[in-house]
């Protein structure tokens, strides 16, 4: 496997967490940084000890990098990814993949035409709860899918104001009012990645913002969006249903802004701030919080308060949980600082492995579309007062595609790293 060179596009706070990981990966031969703001480019390249820097995407694409990792503002991702693919570069993209259905469709077609690797950097795919549920699903313990809930409850005051100001400049409010359902991949991916089904129809309701801070409202942002909270009910292709909440005005803080619950005919999982539980038809109740709890991070922010000036919060700097498949990480990464509930190391490793082995990463472009497009359609439904709208499907990978997950499965240890704890009690007396 030939090592690759990574070009980092955008040197903000999120990129800062990933540059050291790319540099440490044994299959990465070098890292460069492209940042349009000269002062930030100078400061962040010095912080990361990266000598090779560029001022624009065009300069980066003209360089000898093999892949571009996009860490820019969310509405820029699709056009930048398409440009990079057309320039012959593999692409890692922060979420979301796109903020328009047209751009998303073009992105899929560009990946198909170029044959290059595209991976969505979806953190929630590697959250402990999602990993746990995928394994329980693989074992058939859910039975048939009935219903799923994905929630991203992130109040604007919990780091978003700082983050938008940090990245948006003087006109930051024009881009801070992005429709909540334009950022659905955290919630959608956890359900779709477990069941393998897609969202087929949606009815969505939006809540008109009442805060008066000039972010959400007609004429206040580039999407003319007045909704700060959106709730969508989906029909799934396997006959079930799913509810997705994307809230930006909500008095909630439980340490996890992204939550998953999944209900099947044989077993169910519910994730709450301080109590995760598995239950089944045998009336067994199994608390699994210890299995899913991430260890403290090596770069814990406890001494820095709730957040930093750029909006970085504690979940940027969390360790790993017992369910994480640490065995599959290169030894150079195992003890590196990670974040977003252990996801950073796996995001970097999956992308690099996919590029160097010519395999499809789990969050390939067709998966990204199934995480992203339902939210874009949901917002259209909300603008129509909750009208039921079909969700198009942009297809799947070419038949016979080599999957990274299949290759990694062959490396798995014979003895599982974790097993489901014994039930704490049975509820036979309840009925």
N, C-alpha and C positions, 0 to 999 in steps of 0.2 A: 504494500500500500504506500503510495507516494504522499508524503506530507503536503499540506496545503498552507497557503498564506492567507490570513484573514484581514480584510479592511473594515474597520469599525466606522460606521457612518453615524455621526452624532455623538458628542462627548459629554452628555448630560449625566445626571445622577444614576440612571439605570445602567448605562454603559459602563460606568465606573465599577460596578460590581462584577462585570463580565470580562473586562480586559485581562485581569490577572488569570482568570480561568482559561481563556483562550491561549494566553502565553504559556501556561503550564502544561497544556495538553501535549502528549508525546507525538501526536500526528500533526501538529501545527509548526510550520517552519519559520513563521514570523507574523508580526501584527503591526498594522499601521492604523492611523487615526485620521479621519476627515471631519472637520468641524468648521462651520462658516464663521463663527465668532472668534476673532484672533486671540483675545485674552483667554477665553475658555480653552481654546486649542493649546495654547502655551501652558496653561496651568495643568490641564488634565494629562497632556503628554508627559510633562515632567513628573507628575504624581505616579503615573503608570510606567515610567521609564521606557517610553516608546519614542524613538528618535525620528521615525518616518511619519510625516504629517502632510495633510493636504487641506486646502481651503474650500473645495467644492466636491460634489459628487462626480462631476465630469473629470476632474483631476484624478480622483480615486479610480474611476473606471479605466482611465488610460494607463494606470500603473500595472505592475505585475502580480497583483493579488489574484488569488484563485476564487475567493468568495467574499461577499459583502454581508456584514451583519448590521442590520438597520435598527438604530435606536433613536429615531427622530420623532417628531410629533405625529400623533396617530393618524391624521388625515393625509399624511404624506406617503405612507408606507407602500401603497399599491403602485403608484406611478414610479417611485424610486426602485421598487423591486422589479418592475417590468423593464426599466432602463438597464438595470444591472444584468438581468437575464439576457437581454438582447446584446449586451456587451460581452457575453460569454462567461459571466460570473455566476457561481452558485449563490443562493440567497438564504440567509436567516433573517426573518422579520419579526420584530416585536408586534404585539397585538394592537389593534385588529389587522387582518390582512387587507381590508379595504373599507371605505365608508360609502361606496356606491355599488349597486349591483352590476353596473356596466364595467367598472374597473375590476371587479372580482372576476367576471367572466373573461375579460381580457387577460388577467393574470393566469387563470387556468389554461387558456389557449396558448399563452407564451411558454409556460412550463412544458406543455405537450410538444410545442414546436421545437424548443431548444433541447429537450431531453436533459436539462440540468436539474440539480437538486434544489428544491425549495422546501423550507421548513418554517412553520409558524412557531414562534417561541412562546407557546402557551404554558404558563406556569402551572395552572390548575390540573393539567393532565398528570403531573407528577406529585400532586398533593397526596398526603397519606390516605385520605378518605377515598379518592379516586382509585388509587392503587389497590386498596383493600377491596373495593367494590368490584373492580375488574377481575380480581382473583376469585372472589365468591361467585361472580357470574360465570367464570370459566369452569368452576366446579359444579355448576348447575344449581347452586343453593338458593338463587332468587326464584327459580321457576320461570314462568312467563312474566314478562314485564307488564306492570299495571299502570304505574304512575311515578313520575320523578319531579323533584323540585330543585332548582338551582337559584341561589340568591347571591347577588353582589350588593351588599348594603354598605355603601361608602359615602358618608356625609361629606359635603364639600369642605366643611371645616376640619376634617381629619386628613389634612395634608394636601388636598386638591388645590386650594387657593395658592399655596406656596409653589406647588409644582407647575401650575399654569403660569404664574408670574415668572418663574425661573426660566421656563422654556418659551413663553409667548411674547415677552417684551412689553412695551407700552400698550399695545393693543390686545392684551391677553384675554380680555373678556369676549372678544369676537370669536375666539376659538374654545373658550372654556364652556360655552353653552352647547356643546355637542350633544345630540340626542342620546339618552342613556342606552337605548337599544342599538346604537351604533358601536357599542362596546360590549357585545354579548358573549364573547368567546370564553371568558372565565367560567361562566355558568353553564353555557350550552355544552362545552366540551366534556364536562364531567358526566353528563347523562349520555351523550352520543358515544363517547369513547368506551362506556361500559356495555351498552346494549347493541351497538353497531347499527341501530336504526337511525332514520333521519326524520326531521320535522317536515310534515307535509302541508299543514294548514295552520293558520294562526288568527286569533282574535286578540287584540291588544288595546288596553286602556292607558291613557296618559293622564298624569296629574299636572295641571297648570301651576307653575311656580308662583308662590306668594311672597317670596323673601324681599323683593325690591332691591336686590344688590346689583342689578344691571347685567346679570349673566344669562339667565333664561328669560325669553320673552320675544314676542314678535318684533322684528327689526333690530334686536339686540345682538344677534350672533349670525355667523355666516350661513347657518342652516335655517334661520328664521324659526328656531325651535323654542317653544314655550313650556315644554315638559321637562321637569326635573326628576320625576319618577315615572316609570313605566312598568306595567304588569301584563304579561302575555300568557295566554293559554294555547298550547299547541296540540294538534293531533300528530301522533308518530306513525311511521310506516309499518310498525309491528302491531298496530291496533290499540296502543296505549295512549296516554296523554301526559303532558308535562307543563308545569308552570314555571316561568322564568320571571324573577323580579330584578330590575335594575333601578336602584334607588340612590339618589344623590342628595336628598333632603330626608334624613331619618335619624331619630334620636336613639341610635343603637351603637354600642361598642362592646364586643365580646371577645376581642383579641383576634377574631377571624372574620373578615368582611365577606369572604366567599364561603358558602356553605352548600352542602349536598344532602339530599334525602332521596332514597330510592325504594320503591315498593314493588314486590313481586308476589306471585301466587303462593310461593313457598317460604320466602324470607324477606326481611326488610331491614334497611339501614337508615338511621336518623343521626344527623350531625348537629349538635348544639354547642353553644360556647364552652360549656364545661361538662359535657356529658354525651359521649358517643355510644350508641347502643345497636346491637344486632339482635333481632328477634325472629322467630320462625313459627311455622304452623304447629309445631310440637309444643308451643307455649314456653319455649325456653328463652330467657332473657340474658344476653351476654354483654356486659359493659366492655367496650373496646378502647376506651380513652387512652389507656397506657400504651396500647399497641400503636396508636396514631399520634401520640404526643411527640413533638420534635424536641430534641435536646437543645440546650442553650448554644448559641453560636459563639464561635471564637472571637467575633467582632461585635459582641453584644452592645446595644446602644443604651443600656440602662442608665449610664451616666450622662447621656446627652438629652434627656427629656423625651417627650413623646415623639417629636419629629425635629428634623433639621431644617435649615432655611430653604432647601430645595424641595421640601415635602417628604423626604425619605422618612419612613416609619419603621417600627420594629420588624414588620414582616419582611422587610428587605434583608434582614440579618438573622434568620432562624436556622437552626441546625437540622438534622435528619431524625426520622422516626424509625422504630424497629421494622416497619413494613417496607422501608426503602431498600431496593436491591443493590446494596453497596458493593456486593461481590462483583458486579459488572463494570464498575468504574476503574479506570486506569489508576495505578497506585499513586501517580503524581497528583491526582485530584482528590483522593479520598479525604485527606485532612485539610483541604483548602476551605476557606470561608464560603458558605453558601447562603441562600436566602429564599424568601417566598416558600416557606415550609419545605425546605430541602430541594427545591426544584432546579436551582441554577446549575448544579454540577451535571445533572442528567440532560438538561437542555443543551449544554455545550458539548457533552460527549456524544449525544445522539446526532447532532448536526455534523460534527467532525467525522464520526464513524460512517454516516450516510454518504458524505462526500467522498471519502477515501475508499469505500467499499462498493460504491455504485449501487446502493440499496435505498429503498424508500424509508424515510424516518416515519415514526408513528403519525406525527402531525404534518403530513405532506399536504400539498395544495388542495387535494380533493377533500381531505378531512377539514382543512381550514375553511373551505367554502361551506361545508355543512355546519360548522360552528358559527360562521359569520353571517351568511345570507339570511337565515331565519330572522335575525335581529333587524336587518335592514327592511325586510318585508313587514315585520311587526310594527315598526315605526310608521310605515304607510298606513297600516290598519288603525293605529292610534289616531292619526290625522283624519281618518274617516269615521271616527267615533266607535271603533271596535268592530268594524266590518270584518267578517270571516274572509281571509285571503289565502289563496294557494301559495305554497312556497316552492319555487322551481328547484330542480336538482341539476347540478352541473356535472354529474357523473362520478365515476371512480377511476382508480388507476388502471392503466392498460393491463389486460389479462396476462398473467404470467410474470408480473413485476416481482422482483426480489425484494423481500421485506426485511428491514433491519431487525424487527422483533423476532422473526424466525431464526435469524443468525444468532441473536443473543440468547434465545431459548436453549440452544445447543451448549451454551457455556454455563448454564444454571447448575448449581450444586445439587447433588443427588438428594441431600437432606434439606428440606425447606428451611429458610432462615427464620420463619415464624409460623405459628399455627394458631388457630382460633382458641382463645381461652375457654375453660369450662364455664357453662352457664352459671350465673350468680344464683338464679332461682328459676323455678318453673311457675307459671301462672295458672295451673289447673284449677285452683280454687276460685278463679275469677268468673268461671262460666257455670 
